[in-house]
């Protein structure tokens, strides 16, 4: 498995410090830059890629390092410098650890995982365990075939880092699948889970006793034709892996409140995006989001104006963002901003986590719907509840589907679809999050209110 090592330091690694780290393999290593200088790559004398080092980022969002790495002793503000070791050379993992250890020693920081930290010079052998990806490929990809980009991750929690985001963008642009391989103990963050939505992208679990299986569906997989694909019987049916079917979720009382929200705005110089999401956070957590970014870790303090500037600079291309909540309330959102013939749209998926004894604030949903409809260009809002982890991470085991609680159709959208105008927002209670029949009620309601295309987008938050 690939070794990712992170140096967390109170000061930004300057050029002399980075050079000291880059000499972890001795003076014979070569150094290249990739991604317009954002990535430095260490190479063996024969040209083999060894370690790719991403440009340091300043994480300014409280609780973000502990959310992704656990207790490191370092919280925001902290400089995060991530090194990714190649799978092709046995010593590459130790080399990444030595690079990070040298940065932490010079700057008084820490290394994650702590057991990787060292400052020794790592001599290289001639052993090669895999064929490396060509130098023209993205540094995150471990195996590249005509149909698939495979990324191997050996970390307890797999976030949607800029490495993975770049791999997804590159794979999509070349019409390849992105498949992430992890051990069975790994979990995904919600942004990573969202990024893998839709086949042929996959989360591939490598079980030492049971082979490969899909971490989301449980289907037994094998490597065939340059990609991981389900093993099918003579009837073309895939079978679930034993570890997946026998895994049972511990009943803890933990739940997640999920919102699937869409807004539409008239384009203009005065438009500020993110306000609908902020309204949702204020109603359900008592305050605004803590931070935003284009990948994890989420490093920038919350600023609707700044994220609007980014989306405007990227237009007419879509902009995808991650938003995180305060450290005392697990909350994550994925936001997609896109320009359509109808205007500027925000497709937003938000999850809030609640532990045993914590009641999700379902009574706040009607007020939230009214505020969104009054001034935030509400198109639709679907709220659902599910039994799942409070920390919002995704394990490789079956999870209960979400159950609808409320649905709201914005008044302007209702008028656009030809429904009579009403004085009050069209807000429809569907259940309390425990009744599976709520999906039937939602489908009946959506069938009356929405055309097929709008119905599908509203259900994107997790209909079974």
QUIJO-V826944 format. One line per field, one symbol per residue. phi: phi as a letter, one per 20 degrees, with the letter a starting at -180 (. if undefined). psi: psi as a letter, one per 30 degrees, with the letter a starting at -180 (. if undefined). A space follows every 50 residues. Layout:
# QUIJO-V826944
phi = ???
psi = ???
This chain:
# QUIJO-V826944
phi = .fddccedcfcffeffffffffefdnfefeccdcllnfcddecfgenffd cddeggceedegnffffecnfdmccfebeddddcefeecfefffffffgf ffffffdmdcccfgfefbcffdfdeefcdbeffgffefffeecccgdbdd ddcccgcdeeffgffffffffffdldedcddcffefcdffgfgffefnfe fbededefdcmdbffddnffdbebmnbecfedefemeedffgfffefcff fdnfbcedddcccccffrfefcenfffffffffdcnafgeabaeadffdd ggbgfffffffffegeffcdcdcceffebgbccdccdbecgeqeddecdc ccdcefneegfffeffffffffffbdmfdbbddccbeafffmedeeafcf ffcfdbccdfffffffenegfcfdfedcfcrdncdffffffffffffeed fgffffffefepff
psi = lkjkkkkjkflkjleeeeeeefgfglffklklklhhffkkkkklfgfkke kkklkkkjjgjkfeeeeffajfgklkkkkjjkkkklffkefeeeeeeeee eeeeeeghalkkkeffklglkjkkagkkfljlklfflkffkekklffkjk kkkikekjlilfeeeeeeeeeefghllkkkkllffllkleeeeefgkklg kljjkjkffgbklkfeffkklljkgglklkkkafggkkklkeeeffkkkk jfgklkkkkjkklklkklffkklfeeeeeeeeeffglllelllflkkjfk lkjeeeeeeeeeffkgklkklkklalffjkkkkkkjkkklffakkjjkkk kkkklkfkkkifffeeeeeeeeeegghkdljkklkljlkeggljlilklk llkkelkkkkeeeeeeggkkklelkjkjkfaggfjfffeeeeeeeeeeek leeeeeeffffhk.
